[in-house]
């Protein structure tokens, strides 16, 4: 059974940093595109960042310059380094993986990802 397990969430003050990690199990995703989404209370799930198997990246405008997505092939993990956190970053953060391999195109659309984690809560206080 394929699972994506997120970790690293927590409660921090505005301006602080957090590092989220996504650890797949059941298969490797080294040849797949992966992404982070988030969902704030009462809002729809939204795209945050994606990274391709070739390590190309895509970010939503609101996190550019603050968040960095990366992947470690040896550990089979995808991380999201979040700096200069703001209260509006408060949300449950989800890791997602595309089942297709070798794609060079990154998407910020929920429907392009087939595997999802259970999420990790990030709360930023003002």
N, C-alpha and C positions, 0 to 999 in steps of 0.2 A: 504494500500500500504506500502510495506516494504522499508524503507530508512535507509541509513547509512550516518550520517552527521559528517564530520571531522571539527575540529577546533584547533587553537593553532599555526598555521604556522606564519611565519614572516621573517623579515630581521634581521640577527644578524652577528656579527663578528666571525671570526674563534676563536675557544676555548670556545665560549659561549654555553649556554644550551637552549633547548626549550622542551616543553611538549605538545605533540599532544594528542587529545582526540577524540574518536569515539563514537557517541551516536546513537544507533539504535532506530528506531521508527517503529511502526506497528506490532512488535512482539519482544519477548525476545530471546536472543541468549545464554542464560546461559548454555545450554547443547551442544553448538556448538563450533567448533574451529574457531578462528578468526586470522586475520593477517594484517600486514602492508606491502604494496609494495610502490615502488617509480619509477618515470619516469623522467629522465633528458632530456633536449632538444636534439632532434635528436637521442635519445637512446630508446631501448625497456624497457618496464616496468619490473622491477626486484623485487625479493623478499627481504624483510628486516627482518621481524621477525613474528613469529606466537606464539599463546598461545592456549592451549587446554582448554576444559571445566574443566579438572582436574588440570589446571594450570601448565602443563608441557610446556616448551618453546623451541623454535628453532630460531636460528639467522644465518644470513649470516655472513661469516667470517669478512667482512670489518667493521662490527658494533659491533662485540663481545667486551665486556669490556667497551663500550661507551654507547650503547643503552640498555634500559630495557623496556620490554613489560609487562603490568600488566592488570588485569581486576578487576572491582569492581561490584560484583553481585548485591549489593543493588542499585547502580545507573545504572546498565546495561550498563556500559561503558568499553571501552578498551583504555588504554593509552599507549603512547610511549614516554618514557623519553629519551631525546637525549642530551648527554653531550659531551664535547670536540669536538664540531662540526667542520667539515672541509669543505673547498670550494667544494670538490667533493661530499658532502652530498646534495648539491643544487639539488632540484627536486620538483616535485609535489608528495605529499605523499597521498596514497589511503588506506582506510580501506576496508577490505574484510571479508566476512563471508561464512562459509561452511554450506550448507543447511542440511547436515546430522548431526544427533545428536549422542552423546555418543562415538565418534571415539577417540581412544587413539593415533592414528598416525597423526603427523603433517606433512604438505607438504609445500614446497616452490614453488609450481607450480601454475600458474595462473588458469589453468583449473580446479583445485580442489575447487575453490571458486565460489559461485553462486551469491552473492550479493556484490555490489561495491558502494562506495561513490563517490562523485564528485571530491574529492581531495582538498588538502590544500597546498599552495605554501610555501616551505622552501628555503630561499636564504641565503647562508653563504658567506660573503665577506672576502677577504684575508687581 
